[in-house]
């Protein structure tokens, strides 16, 4: 399973890696900005993409729009946000499969990953 994370917070990227270090057959790619993540998403298929919503420069919504308009293939896309006013409905209206909220708990991150692993 290939997972892509985009978050301008280096500590969050480290947390993602820590949470997933024991997950078998999982390849993780982490990026601090949309441009680098987008370049990689164009070249590689990801089973799941997690993107912070609020980032300097391009945000997570713009990132998802770039992916959708470029017809890049991927499995599922989840927003990550500390803003609880941005709801699951808002996420799906913007084309995402869902949202997980900060502060992040390991089980919240593993839930959509496990769901996708069961489908593969």
Biopython code that builds the backbone (N, CA, C, O; Angstrom):
import numpy as np
from Bio.PDB.StructureBuilder import StructureBuilder

atoms = [
    (1, "UNK", "N", (0.845, -1.170, 0.000)),
    (1, "UNK", "CA", (0.000, 0.000, 0.000)),
    (1, "UNK", "C", (0.891, 1.233, 0.000)),
    (1, "UNK", "O", (1.846, 1.326, 0.771)),
    (2, "UNK", "N", (0.562, 2.182, -0.880)),
    (2, "UNK", "CA", (1.327, 3.429, -0.973)),
    (2, "UNK", "C", (0.477, 4.573, -0.439)),
    (2, "UNK", "O", (-0.675, 4.751, -0.834)),
    (3, "UNK", "N", (1.074, 5.350, 0.474)),
    (3, "UNK", "CA", (0.369, 6.452, 1.122)),
    (3, "UNK", "C", (1.171, 7.728, 0.948)),
    (3, "UNK", "O", (2.389, 7.738, 1.127)),
    (4, "UNK", "N", (0.478, 8.808, 0.596)),
    (4, "UNK", "CA", (1.099, 10.118, 0.440)),
    (4, "UNK", "C", (0.530, 11.057, 1.491)),
    (4, "UNK", "O", (-0.684, 11.119, 1.686)),
    (5, "UNK", "N", (1.412, 11.791, 2.171)),
    (5, "UNK", "CA", (1.021, 12.805, 3.146)),
    (5, "UNK", "C", (1.550, 14.155, 2.703)),
    (5, "UNK", "O", (2.694, 14.271, 2.264)),
    (6, "UNK", "N", (0.705, 15.183, 2.822)),
    (6, "UNK", "CA", (1.128, 16.555, 2.555)),
    (6, "UNK", "C", (0.742, 17.394, 3.763)),
    (6, "UNK", "O", (-0.433, 17.500, 4.114)),
    (7, "UNK", "N", (1.753, 17.990, 4.394)),
    (7, "UNK", "CA", (1.512, 18.844, 5.558)),
    (7, "UNK", "C", (2.716, 19.754, 5.715)),
    (7, "UNK", "O", (3.855, 19.290, 5.665)),
    (8, "UNK", "N", (2.480, 21.032, 5.903)),
    (8, "UNK", "CA", (3.589, 21.970, 6.049)),
    (8, "UNK", "C", (4.258, 21.861, 7.422)),
    (8, "UNK", "O", (5.309, 22.460, 7.648)),
    (9, "UNK", "N", (3.665, 21.114, 8.320)),
    (9, "UNK", "CA", (4.194, 20.926, 9.668)),
    (9, "UNK", "C", (5.065, 19.663, 9.711)),
    (9, "UNK", "O", (4.558, 18.546, 9.609)),
    (10, "UNK", "N", (6.377, 19.855, 9.863)),
    (10, "UNK", "CA", (7.308, 18.721, 9.882)),
    (10, "UNK", "C", (6.999, 17.754, 11.017)),
    (10, "UNK", "O", (7.196, 16.547, 10.869)),
    (11, "UNK", "N", (6.519, 18.265, 12.146)),
    (11, "UNK", "CA", (6.193, 17.389, 13.267)),
    (11, "UNK", "C", (5.021, 16.471, 12.940)),
    (11, "UNK", "O", (4.992, 15.320, 13.377)),
    (12, "UNK", "N", (4.054, 16.974, 12.173)),
    (12, "UNK", "CA", (2.932, 16.122, 11.755)),
    (12, "UNK", "C", (3.427, 15.024, 10.825)),
    (12, "UNK", "O", (2.992, 13.878, 10.945)),
    (13, "UNK", "N", (4.316, 15.346, 9.911)),
    (13, "UNK", "CA", (4.852, 14.330, 9.000)),
    (13, "UNK", "C", (5.608, 13.260, 9.786)),
    (13, "UNK", "O", (5.523, 12.074, 9.468)),
    (14, "UNK", "N", (6.340, 13.680, 10.801)),
    (14, "UNK", "CA", (7.050, 12.727, 11.655)),
    (14, "UNK", "C", (6.056, 11.854, 12.417)),
    (14, "UNK", "O", (6.272, 10.652, 12.567)),
    (15, "UNK", "N", (4.966, 12.457, 12.898)),
    (15, "UNK", "CA", (3.933, 11.715, 13.615)),
    (15, "UNK", "C", (3.304, 10.651, 12.710)),
    (15, "UNK", "O", (3.093, 9.518, 13.141)),
    (16, "UNK", "N", (3.005, 11.012, 11.459)),
    (16, "UNK", "CA", (2.441, 10.037, 10.517)),
    (16, "UNK", "C", (3.372, 8.839, 10.370)),
    (16, "UNK", "O", (2.933, 7.690, 10.425)),
    (17, "UNK", "N", (4.654, 9.115, 10.186)),
    (17, "UNK", "CA", (5.633, 8.030, 10.035)),
    (17, "UNK", "C", (5.686, 7.158, 11.292)),
    (17, "UNK", "O", (5.760, 5.932, 11.203)),
    (18, "UNK", "N", (5.647, 7.794, 12.450)),
    (18, "UNK", "CA", (5.673, 7.058, 13.718)),
    (18, "UNK", "C", (4.448, 6.160, 13.839)),
    (18, "UNK", "O", (4.566, 4.990, 14.203)),
    (19, "UNK", "N", (3.276, 6.702, 13.536)),
    (19, "UNK", "CA", (2.041, 5.922, 13.620)),
    (19, "UNK", "C", (2.072, 4.705, 12.701)),
    (19, "UNK", "O", (1.511, 3.660, 13.033)),
    (20, "UNK", "N", (2.721, 4.835, 11.552)),
    (20, "UNK", "CA", (2.670, 3.780, 10.535)),
    (20, "UNK", "C", (3.926, 2.921, 10.455)),
    (20, "UNK", "O", (4.033, 2.066, 9.576)),
    (21, "UNK", "N", (4.868, 3.134, 11.351)),
    (21, "UNK", "CA", (6.150, 2.423, 11.240)),
    (21, "UNK", "C", (6.012, 0.907, 11.323)),
    (21, "UNK", "O", (6.840, 0.179, 10.777)),
    (22, "UNK", "N", (4.986, 0.434, 11.993)),
    (22, "UNK", "CA", (4.809, -1.017, 12.146)),
    (22, "UNK", "C", (3.832, -1.620, 11.138)),
    (22, "UNK", "O", (3.553, -2.817, 11.187)),
    (23, "UNK", "N", (3.323, -0.816, 10.246)),
    (23, "UNK", "CA", (2.377, -1.311, 9.246)),
    (23, "UNK", "C", (3.138, -2.050, 8.150)),
    (23, "UNK", "O", (3.980, -1.469, 7.467)),
    (24, "UNK", "N", (2.839, -3.316, 7.993)),
    (24, "UNK", "CA", (3.513, -4.135, 6.985)),
    (24, "UNK", "C", (3.106, -3.698, 5.583)),
    (24, "UNK", "O", (1.976, -3.269, 5.352)),
    (25, "UNK", "N", (4.040, -3.817, 4.663)),
    (25, "UNK", "CA", (3.800, -3.550, 3.250)),
    (25, "UNK", "C", (3.184, -2.176, 3.005)),
    (25, "UNK", "O", (2.257, -2.025, 2.210)),
    (26, "UNK", "N", (3.720, -1.179, 3.707)),
    (26, "UNK", "CA", (3.237, 0.187, 3.553)),
    (26, "UNK", "C", (4.404, 1.082, 3.170)),
    (26, "UNK", "O", (5.418, 1.132, 3.866)),
    (27, "UNK", "N", (4.251, 1.789, 2.053)),
    (27, "UNK", "CA", (5.263, 2.731, 1.587)),
    (27, "UNK", "C", (4.714, 4.138, 1.798)),
    (27, "UNK", "O", (3.632, 4.472, 1.315)),
    (28, "UNK", "N", (5.467, 4.952, 2.520)),
    (28, "UNK", "CA", (5.001, 6.285, 2.889)),
    (28, "UNK", "C", (5.841, 7.339, 2.189)),
    (28, "UNK", "O", (7.070, 7.267, 2.183)),
    (29, "UNK", "N", (5.159, 8.330, 1.594)),
    (29, "UNK", "CA", (5.823, 9.488, 1.001)),
    (29, "UNK", "C", (5.273, 10.730, 1.689)),
    (29, "UNK", "O", (4.059, 10.913, 1.770)),
    (30, "UNK", "N", (6.175, 11.592, 2.190)),
    (30, "UNK", "CA", (5.760, 12.791, 2.918)),
    (30, "UNK", "C", (6.325, 14.040, 2.243)),
    (30, "UNK", "O", (7.480, 14.070, 1.817)),
    (31, "UNK", "N", (5.478, 15.069, 2.158)),
    (31, "UNK", "CA", (5.881, 16.317, 1.534)),
    (31, "UNK", "C", (5.365, 17.501, 2.341)),
    (31, "UNK", "O", (4.290, 17.449, 2.938)),
    (32, "UNK", "N", (6.158, 18.568, 2.342)),
    (32, "UNK", "CA", (5.793, 19.775, 3.077)),
    (32, "UNK", "C", (5.038, 20.780, 2.224)),
    (32, "UNK", "O", (4.566, 21.795, 2.736)),
    (33, "UNK", "N", (4.918, 20.510, 0.926)),
    (33, "UNK", "CA", (4.198, 21.455, 0.071)),
    (33, "UNK", "C", (3.501, 20.725, -1.074)),
    (33, "UNK", "O", (3.848, 19.601, -1.434)),
    (34, "UNK", "N", (2.525, 21.397, -1.616)),
    (34, "UNK", "CA", (1.689, 20.836, -2.678)),
    (34, "UNK", "C", (2.489, 20.565, -3.942)),
    (34, "UNK", "O", (2.284, 19.536, -4.585)),
    (35, "UNK", "N", (3.390, 21.458, -4.311)),
    (35, "UNK", "CA", (4.124, 21.286, -5.577)),
    (35, "UNK", "C", (4.876, 19.962, -5.637)),
    (35, "UNK", "O", (4.766, 19.229, -6.620)),
    (36, "UNK", "N", (5.635, 19.654, -4.595)),
    (36, "UNK", "CA", (6.394, 18.407, -4.575)),
    (36, "UNK", "C", (5.470, 17.194, -4.515)),
    (36, "UNK", "O", (5.715, 16.186, -5.179)),
    (37, "UNK", "N", (4.415, 17.295, -3.723)),
    (37, "UNK", "CA", (3.458, 16.190, -3.623)),
    (37, "UNK", "C", (2.777, 15.944, -4.968)),
    (37, "UNK", "O", (2.584, 14.796, -5.370)),
    (38, "UNK", "N", (2.418, 17.009, -5.650)),
    (38, "UNK", "CA", (1.742, 16.883, -6.944)),
    (38, "UNK", "C", (2.660, 16.223, -7.974)),
    (38, "UNK", "O", (2.224, 15.350, -8.725)),
    (39, "UNK", "N", (3.917, 16.633, -8.012)),
    (39, "UNK", "CA", (4.870, 16.025, -8.952)),
    (39, "UNK", "C", (4.968, 14.514, -8.728)),
    (39, "UNK", "O", (5.022, 13.734, -9.679)),
    (40, "UNK", "N", (4.991, 14.123, -7.470)),
    (40, "UNK", "CA", (5.091, 12.701, -7.148)),
    (40, "UNK", "C", (3.797, 11.971, -7.472)),
    (40, "UNK", "O", (3.829, 10.852, -7.984)),
    (41, "UNK", "N", (2.663, 12.591, -7.179)),
    (41, "UNK", "CA", (1.360, 11.967, -7.460)),
    (41, "UNK", "C", (1.150, 11.774, -8.963)),
    (41, "UNK", "O", (0.438, 10.859, -9.375)),
    (42, "UNK", "N", (1.759, 12.623, -9.778)),
    (42, "UNK", "CA", (1.659, 12.461, -11.230)),
    (42, "UNK", "C", (2.425, 11.232, -11.705)),
    (42, "UNK", "O", (2.049, 10.612, -12.700)),
    (43, "UNK", "N", (3.508, 10.876, -10.994)),
    (43, "UNK", "CA", (4.378, 9.778, -11.412)),
    (43, "UNK", "C", (4.040, 8.435, -10.776)),
    (43, "UNK", "O", (4.387, 7.385, -11.317)),
    (44, "UNK", "N", (3.358, 8.467, -9.619)),
    (44, "UNK", "CA", (3.108, 7.238, -8.869)),
    (44, "UNK", "C", (1.658, 7.158, -8.418)),
    (44, "UNK", "O", (1.041, 8.164, -8.069)),
    (45, "UNK", "N", (1.134, 5.955, -8.432)),
    (45, "UNK", "CA", (-0.216, 5.725, -7.912)),
    (45, "UNK", "C", (-0.138, 5.615, -6.384)),
    (45, "UNK", "O", (0.747, 4.945, -5.851)),
    (46, "UNK", "N", (-1.060, 6.271, -5.688)),
    (46, "UNK", "CA", (-1.156, 6.164, -4.238)),
    (46, "UNK", "C", (-2.521, 5.604, -3.881)),
    (46, "UNK", "O", (-3.545, 6.043, -4.404)),
    (47, "UNK", "N", (-2.518, 4.628, -2.981)),
    (47, "UNK", "CA", (-3.769, 4.038, -2.527)),
    (47, "UNK", "C", (-4.572, 5.020, -1.689)),
    (47, "UNK", "O", (-5.802, 4.995, -1.691)),
    (48, "UNK", "N", (-3.865, 5.884, -0.974)),
    (48, "UNK", "CA", (-4.530, 6.880, -0.152)),
    (48, "UNK", "C", (-3.647, 8.119, -0.027)),
    (48, "UNK", "O", (-2.428, 8.026, 0.118)),
    (49, "UNK", "N", (-4.296, 9.278, -0.088)),
    (49, "UNK", "CA", (-3.609, 10.560, 0.058)),
    (49, "UNK", "C", (-4.256, 11.300, 1.229)),
    (49, "UNK", "O", (-5.479, 11.411, 1.318)),
    (50, "UNK", "N", (-3.396, 11.806, 2.128)),
    (50, "UNK", "CA", (-3.843, 12.651, 3.230)),
    (50, "UNK", "C", (-3.227, 14.029, 3.031)),
    (50, "UNK", "O", (-2.012, 14.149, 2.872)),
    (51, "UNK", "N", (-4.050, 15.065, 3.038)),
    (51, "UNK", "CA", (-3.535, 16.413, 2.853)),
    (51, "UNK", "C", (-4.102, 17.363, 3.898)),
    (51, "UNK", "O", (-5.312, 17.430, 4.114)),
    (52, "UNK", "N", (-3.203, 18.089, 4.536)),
    (52, "UNK", "CA", (-3.616, 19.178, 5.408)),
    (52, "UNK", "C", (-4.409, 20.168, 4.550)),
    (52, "UNK", "O", (-4.126, 20.337, 3.364)),
    (53, "UNK", "N", (-5.383, 20.807, 5.148)),
    (53, "UNK", "CA", (-6.161, 21.788, 4.384)),
    (53, "UNK", "C", (-5.437, 23.122, 4.344)),
    (53, "UNK", "O", (-5.234, 23.687, 3.268)),
    (54, "UNK", "N", (-5.045, 23.632, 5.503)),
    (54, "UNK", "CA", (-4.429, 24.960, 5.571)),
    (54, "UNK", "C", (-2.918, 24.857, 5.524)),
    (54, "UNK", "O", (-2.271, 24.384, 6.458)),
    (55, "UNK", "N", (-2.373, 25.320, 4.395)),
    (55, "UNK", "CA", (-0.925, 25.348, 4.206)),
    (55, "UNK", "C", (-0.578, 26.638, 3.476)),
    (55, "UNK", "O", (-1.397, 27.161, 2.720)),
    (56, "UNK", "N", (0.629, 27.158, 3.694)),
    (56, "UNK", "CA", (1.027, 28.351, 2.934)),
    (56, "UNK", "C", (1.148, 28.023, 1.445)),
    (56, "UNK", "O", (1.424, 26.882, 1.074)),
    (57, "UNK", "N", (0.946, 29.002, 0.625)),
    (57, "UNK", "CA", (0.964, 28.757, -0.827)),
    (57, "UNK", "C", (-0.333, 28.096, -1.218)),
    (57, "UNK", "O", (-1.409, 28.654, -1.003)),
    (58, "UNK", "N", (-0.244, 26.922, -1.787)),
    (58, "UNK", "CA", (-1.442, 26.177, -2.169)),
    (58, "UNK", "C", (-1.923, 25.344, -0.990)),
    (58, "UNK", "O", (-1.127, 24.725, -0.283)),
    (59, "UNK", "N", (-3.231, 25.336, -0.789)),
    (59, "UNK", "CA", (-3.774, 24.563, 0.323)),
    (59, "UNK", "C", (-4.248, 23.191, -0.154)),
    (59, "UNK", "O", (-4.121, 22.851, -1.330)),
    (60, "UNK", "N", (-4.794, 22.412, 0.775)),
    (60, "UNK", "CA", (-5.227, 21.054, 0.459)),
    (60, "UNK", "C", (-6.355, 20.992, -0.555)),
    (60, "UNK", "O", (-6.410, 20.071, -1.370)),
    (61, "UNK", "N", (-7.247, 21.960, -0.510)),
    (61, "UNK", "CA", (-8.353, 21.987, -1.480)),
    (61, "UNK", "C", (-7.810, 22.243, -2.882)),
    (61, "UNK", "O", (-8.243, 21.615, -3.848)),
    (62, "UNK", "N", (-6.871, 23.158, -2.984)),
    (62, "UNK", "CA", (-6.245, 23.420, -4.288)),
    (62, "UNK", "C", (-5.475, 22.189, -4.776)),
    (62, "UNK", "O", (-5.473, 21.883, -5.968)),
    (63, "UNK", "N", (-4.831, 21.497, -3.854)),
    (63, "UNK", "CA", (-4.106, 20.273, -4.211)),
    (63, "UNK", "C", (-5.062, 19.231, -4.790)),
    (63, "UNK", "O", (-4.787, 18.654, -5.841)),
    (64, "UNK", "N", (-6.169, 18.993, -4.117)),
    (64, "UNK", "CA", (-7.142, 18.024, -4.624)),
    (64, "UNK", "C", (-7.705, 18.468, -5.968)),
    (64, "UNK", "O", (-7.880, 17.642, -6.863)),
    (65, "UNK", "N", (-7.990, 19.749, -6.124)),
    (65, "UNK", "CA", (-8.485, 20.249, -7.417)),
    (65, "UNK", "C", (-7.473, 20.012, -8.532)),
    (65, "UNK", "O", (-7.859, 19.653, -9.645)),
    (66, "UNK", "N", (-6.180, 20.207, -8.251)),
    (66, "UNK", "CA", (-5.136, 19.934, -9.248)),
    (66, "UNK", "C", (-5.135, 18.460, -9.631)),
    (66, "UNK", "O", (-5.016, 18.118, -10.808)),
    (67, "UNK", "N", (-5.266, 17.598, -8.648)),
    (67, "UNK", "CA", (-5.287, 16.156, -8.912)),
    (67, "UNK", "C", (-6.495, 15.787, -9.762)),
    (67, "UNK", "O", (-6.375, 15.039, -10.732)),
    (68, "UNK", "N", (-7.653, 16.313, -9.396)),
    (68, "UNK", "CA", (-8.882, 15.987, -10.134)),
    (68, "UNK", "C", (-8.852, 16.520, -11.562)),
    (68, "UNK", "O", (-9.233, 15.808, -12.491)),
    (69, "UNK", "N", (-8.409, 17.748, -11.751)),
    (69, "UNK", "CA", (-8.385, 18.322, -13.104)),
    (69, "UNK", "C", (-7.306, 17.690, -13.975)),
    (69, "UNK", "O", (-7.418, 17.690, -15.201)),
    (70, "UNK", "N", (-6.261, 17.152, -13.348)),
    (70, "UNK", "CA", (-5.193, 16.483, -14.101)),
    (70, "UNK", "C", (-5.500, 15.008, -14.332)),
    (70, "UNK", "O", (-4.736, 14.299, -14.988)),
    (71, "UNK", "N", (-6.614, 14.561, -13.792)),
    (71, "UNK", "CA", (-7.060, 13.169, -13.928)),
    (71, "UNK", "C", (-6.001, 12.178, -13.440)),
    (71, "UNK", "O", (-5.786, 11.124, -14.039)),
    (72, "UNK", "N", (-5.354, 12.543, -12.344)),
    (72, "UNK", "CA", (-4.383, 11.650, -11.720)),
    (72, "UNK", "C", (-5.144, 10.545, -11.011)),
    (72, "UNK", "O", (-6.129, 10.802, -10.318)),
    (73, "UNK", "N", (-4.691, 9.336, -11.184)),
    (73, "UNK", "CA", (-5.354, 8.196, -10.553)),
    (73, "UNK", "C", (-4.839, 8.017, -9.132)),
    (73, "UNK", "O", (-3.637, 8.114, -8.884)),
    (74, "UNK", "N", (-5.752, 7.754, -8.199)),
    (74, "UNK", "CA", (-5.430, 7.505, -6.797)),
    (74, "UNK", "C", (-6.591, 6.727, -6.199)),
    (74, "UNK", "O", (-7.662, 6.636, -6.799)),
    (75, "UNK", "N", (-6.374, 6.164, -5.006)),
    (75, "UNK", "CA", (-7.423, 5.391, -4.345)),
    (75, "UNK", "C", (-8.424, 6.275, -3.624)),
    (75, "UNK", "O", (-9.545, 6.467, -4.096)),
    (76, "UNK", "N", (-8.022, 6.811, -2.485)),
    (76, "UNK", "CA", (-8.879, 7.671, -1.661)),
    (76, "UNK", "C", (-8.099, 8.914, -1.262)),
    (76, "UNK", "O", (-6.869, 8.909, -1.211)),
    (77, "UNK", "N", (-8.844, 9.982, -0.980)),
    (77, "UNK", "CA", (-8.241, 11.256, -0.578)),
    (77, "UNK", "C", (-8.935, 11.744, 0.678)),
    (77, "UNK", "O", (-10.161, 11.850, 0.721)),
    (78, "UNK", "N", (-8.143, 12.041, 1.704)),
    (78, "UNK", "CA", (-8.684, 12.554, 2.957)),
    (78, "UNK", "C", (-8.016, 13.872, 3.314)),
    (78, "UNK", "O", (-6.796, 14.009, 3.229)),
    (79, "UNK", "N", (-8.831, 14.838, 3.713)),
    (79, "UNK", "CA", (-8.291, 16.073, 4.272)),
    (79, "UNK", "C", (-7.943, 15.832, 5.734)),
    (79, "UNK", "O", (-8.538, 14.986, 6.400)),
    (80, "UNK", "N", (-6.962, 16.597, 6.220)),
    (80, "UNK", "CA", (-6.598, 16.609, 7.632)),
    (80, "UNK", "C", (-6.702, 18.059, 8.078)),
    (80, "UNK", "O", (-6.159, 18.952, 7.426)),
    (81, "UNK", "N", (-7.400, 18.301, 9.194)),
    (81, "UNK", "CA", (-7.624, 19.678, 9.608)),
    (81, "UNK", "C", (-7.807, 19.806, 11.108)),
    (81, "UNK", "O", (-8.319, 18.900, 11.766)),
    (82, "UNK", "N", (-7.380, 20.943, 11.639)),
    (82, "UNK", "CA", (-7.659, 21.286, 13.034)),
    (82, "UNK", "C", (-8.984, 22.045, 13.119)),
    (82, "UNK", "O", (-9.542, 22.209, 14.203)),
    (83, "UNK", "N", (-9.477, 22.504, 11.980)),
    (83, "UNK", "CA", (-10.709, 23.292, 11.917)),
    (83, "UNK", "C", (-11.918, 22.365, 11.877)),
    (83, "UNK", "O", (-12.244, 21.805, 10.830)),
    (84, "UNK", "N", (-12.569, 22.209, 13.001)),
    (84, "UNK", "CA", (-13.725, 21.309, 13.088)),
    (84, "UNK", "C", (-14.974, 21.897, 12.438)),
    (84, "UNK", "O", (-15.994, 21.218, 12.321)),
    (85, "UNK", "N", (-14.898, 23.146, 12.020)),
    (85, "UNK", "CA", (-16.026, 23.728, 11.285)),
    (85, "UNK", "C", (-16.031, 23.253, 9.832)),
    (85, "UNK", "O", (-17.048, 23.356, 9.147)),
    (86, "UNK", "N", (-14.902, 22.737, 9.365)),
    (86, "UNK", "CA", (-14.825, 22.126, 8.040)),
    (86, "UNK", "C", (-15.277, 20.683, 8.218)),
    (86, "UNK", "O", (-14.543, 19.860, 8.765)),
    (87, "UNK", "N", (-16.481, 20.382, 7.757)),
    (87, "UNK", "CA", (-17.137, 19.111, 8.059)),
    (87, "UNK", "C", (-16.862, 18.039, 7.001)),
    (87, "UNK", "O", (-16.242, 18.300, 5.970)),
    (88, "UNK", "N", (-17.334, 16.848, 7.284)),
    (88, "UNK", "CA", (-17.256, 15.760, 6.310)),
    (88, "UNK", "C", (-18.002, 16.146, 5.046)),
    (88, "UNK", "O", (-17.556, 15.839, 3.940)),
    (89, "UNK", "N", (-19.136, 16.817, 5.202)),
    (89, "UNK", "CA", (-19.894, 17.288, 4.023)),
    (89, "UNK", "C", (-19.068, 18.257, 3.203)),
    (89, "UNK", "O", (-19.060, 18.178, 1.974)),
    (90, "UNK", "N", (-18.368, 19.177, 3.868)),
    (90, "UNK", "CA", (-17.496, 20.116, 3.151)),
    (90, "UNK", "C", (-16.406, 19.363, 2.400)),
    (90, "UNK", "O", (-16.082, 19.691, 1.258)),
    (91, "UNK", "N", (-15.848, 18.356, 3.050)),
    (91, "UNK", "CA", (-14.781, 17.567, 2.420)),
    (91, "UNK", "C", (-15.293, 16.866, 1.169)),
    (91, "UNK", "O", (-14.658, 16.929, 0.116)),
    (92, "UNK", "N", (-16.441, 16.197, 1.279)),
    (92, "UNK", "CA", (-16.965, 15.459, 0.127)),
    (92, "UNK", "C", (-17.443, 16.396, -0.975)),
    (92, "UNK", "O", (-17.338, 16.065, -2.156)),
    (93, "UNK", "N", (-17.964, 17.555, -0.606)),
    (93, "UNK", "CA", (-18.359, 18.543, -1.624)),
    (93, "UNK", "C", (-17.163, 19.027, -2.419)),
    (93, "UNK", "O", (-17.306, 19.423, -3.576)),
    (94, "UNK", "N", (-15.981, 19.002, -1.811)),
    (94, "UNK", "CA", (-14.753, 19.399, -2.501)),
    (94, "UNK", "C", (-14.071, 18.237, -3.204)),
    (94, "UNK", "O", (-12.994, 18.406, -3.776)),
    (95, "UNK", "N", (-14.693, 17.046, -3.167)),
    (95, "UNK", "CA", (-14.168, 15.896, -3.907)),
    (95, "UNK", "C", (-13.387, 14.895, -3.080)),
    (95, "UNK", "O", (-12.907, 13.899, -3.621)),
    (96, "UNK", "N", (-13.246, 15.133, -1.778)),
    (96, "UNK", "CA", (-12.504, 14.204, -0.919)),
    (96, "UNK", "C", (-13.408, 13.068, -0.458)),
    (96, "UNK", "O", (-14.632, 13.140, -0.567)),
    (97, "UNK", "N", (-12.784, 12.033, 0.050)),
    (97, "UNK", "CA", (-13.524, 10.895, 0.583)),
    (97, "UNK", "C", (-13.857, 11.072, 2.055)),
    (97, "UNK", "O", (-14.692, 10.347, 2.597)),
    (98, "UNK", "N", (-13.211, 12.028, 2.701)),
    (98, "UNK", "CA", (-13.486, 12.272, 4.106)),
    (98, "UNK", "C", (-12.483, 13.222, 4.713)),
    (98, "UNK", "O", (-11.686, 13.849, 4.015)),
    (99, "UNK", "N", (-12.538, 13.318, 6.044)),
    (99, "UNK", "CA", (-11.651, 14.216, 6.776)),
    (99, "UNK", "C", (-11.313, 13.587, 8.125)),
    (99, "UNK", "O", (-12.147, 12.922, 8.738)),
    (100, "UNK", "N", (-10.093, 13.803, 8.572)),
    (100, "UNK", "CA", (-9.722, 13.450, 9.929)),
    (100, "UNK", "C", (-9.214, 14.722, 10.598)),
    (100, "UNK", "O", (-8.649, 15.603, 9.950)),
    (101, "UNK", "N", (-9.425, 14.796, 11.903)),
    (101, "UNK", "CA", (-9.146, 16.042, 12.617)),
    (101, "UNK", "C", (-7.925, 15.939, 13.514)),
    (101, "UNK", "O", (-7.627, 14.902, 14.106)),
    (102, "UNK", "N", (-7.232, 17.073, 13.583)),
    (102, "UNK", "CA", (-6.128, 17.246, 14.522)),
    (102, "UNK", "C", (-6.731, 17.742, 15.833)),
    (102, "UNK", "O", (-7.738, 18.449, 15.777)),
    (103, "UNK", "N", (-6.192, 17.425, 17.001)),
    (103, "UNK", "CA", (-5.023, 16.572, 17.171)),
    (103, "UNK", "C", (-5.346, 15.134, 16.787)),
    (103, "UNK", "O", (-6.392, 14.592, 17.143)),
    (104, "UNK", "N", (-4.448, 14.554, 16.074)),
    (104, "UNK", "CA", (-4.658, 13.253, 15.462)),
    (104, "UNK", "C", (-4.371, 12.117, 16.431)),
    (104, "UNK", "O", (-3.363, 12.123, 17.137)),
    (105, "UNK", "N", (-5.263, 11.155, 16.451)),
    (105, "UNK", "CA", (-5.064, 9.926, 17.208)),
    (105, "UNK", "C", (-4.701, 8.822, 16.213)),
    (105, "UNK", "O", (-5.188, 8.816, 15.082)),
    (106, "UNK", "N", (-3.863, 7.908, 16.628)),
    (106, "UNK", "CA", (-3.403, 6.838, 15.750)),
    (106, "UNK", "C", (-4.575, 6.068, 15.144)),
    (106, "UNK", "O", (-4.566, 5.779, 13.947)),
    (107, "UNK", "N", (-5.580, 5.734, 15.949)),
    (107, "UNK", "CA", (-6.707, 4.945, 15.448)),
    (107, "UNK", "C", (-7.493, 5.694, 14.360)),
    (107, "UNK", "O", (-8.048, 5.066, 13.458)),
    (108, "UNK", "N", (-7.540, 7.025, 14.442)),
    (108, "UNK", "CA", (-8.231, 7.806, 13.408)),
    (108, "UNK", "C", (-7.502, 7.732, 12.074)),
    (108, "UNK", "O", (-8.124, 7.717, 11.013)),
    (109, "UNK", "N", (-6.186, 7.685, 12.141)),
    (109, "UNK", "CA", (-5.392, 7.571, 10.920)),
    (109, "UNK", "C", (-5.459, 6.159, 10.358)),
    (109, "UNK", "O", (-5.558, 5.969, 9.145)),
    (110, "UNK", "N", (-5.405, 5.173, 11.242)),
    (110, "UNK", "CA", (-5.391, 3.782, 10.788)),
    (110, "UNK", "C", (-6.740, 3.308, 10.249)),
    (110, "UNK", "O", (-6.787, 2.385, 9.436)),
    (111, "UNK", "N", (-7.824, 3.920, 10.684)),
    (111, "UNK", "CA", (-9.151, 3.471, 10.260)),
    (111, "UNK", "C", (-9.334, 3.488, 8.737)),
    (111, "UNK", "O", (-9.673, 2.450, 8.169)),
    (112, "UNK", "N", (-9.124, 4.622, 8.052)),
    (112, "UNK", "CA", (-9.293, 4.585, 6.590)),
    (112, "UNK", "C", (-8.235, 3.736, 5.893)),
    (112, "UNK", "O", (-8.498, 3.160, 4.837)),
    (113, "UNK", "N", (-7.043, 3.656, 6.475)),
    (113, "UNK", "CA", (-5.987, 2.834, 5.885)),
    (113, "UNK", "C", (-6.376, 1.363, 5.947)),
    (113, "UNK", "O", (-6.234, 0.639, 4.961)),
    (114, "UNK", "N", (-6.865, 0.917, 7.103)),
    (114, "UNK", "CA", (-7.300, -0.477, 7.257)),
    (114, "UNK", "C", (-8.449, -0.806, 6.323)),
    (114, "UNK", "O", (-8.505, -1.895, 5.752)),
    (115, "UNK", "N", (-9.358, 0.133, 6.171)),
    (115, "UNK", "CA", (-10.503, -0.063, 5.283)),
    (115, "UNK", "C", (-10.035, -0.301, 3.847)),
    (115, "UNK", "O", (-10.549, -1.187, 3.164)),
    (116, "UNK", "N", (-9.081, 0.472, 3.398)),
    (116, "UNK", "CA", (-8.561, 0.321, 2.041)),
    (116, "UNK", "C", (-7.758, -0.970, 1.909)),
    (116, "UNK", "O", (-7.861, -1.662, 0.896)),
    (117, "UNK", "N", (-6.965, -1.299, 2.917)),
    (117, "UNK", "CA", (-6.197, -2.566, 2.873)),
    (117, "UNK", "C", (-7.127, -3.754, 2.727)),
    (117, "UNK", "O", (-6.799, -4.714, 2.031)),
    (118, "UNK", "N", (-8.270, -3.704, 3.366)),
    (118, "UNK", "CA", (-9.232, -4.800, 3.272)),
    (118, "UNK", "C", (-9.851, -4.907, 1.881)),
    (118, "UNK", "O", (-10.347, -5.968, 1.503)),
    (119, "UNK", "N", (-9.825, -3.823, 1.124)),
    (119, "UNK", "CA", (-10.401, -3.830, -0.230)),
    (119, "UNK", "C", (-9.388, -4.279, -1.282)),
    (119, "UNK", "O", (-9.759, -4.674, -2.387)),
    (120, "UNK", "N", (-8.125, -4.213, -0.929)),
    (120, "UNK", "CA", (-7.064, -4.557, -1.908)),
    (120, "UNK", "C", (-6.932, -6.068, -2.017)),
    (120, "UNK", "O", (-6.103, -6.561, -2.781)),
]
sb = StructureBuilder()
sb.init_structure("model")
sb.init_model(0)
sb.init_chain("A")
sb.init_seg("    ")
for serial, (resi, resn, name, xyz) in enumerate(atoms, 1):
    if name == "N":
        sb.init_residue(resn, " ", resi, " ")
    sb.init_atom(name, np.array(xyz, "f"), 0.0, 1.0, " ", f" {name:<3s}", serial, name[0])
structure = sb.get_structure()
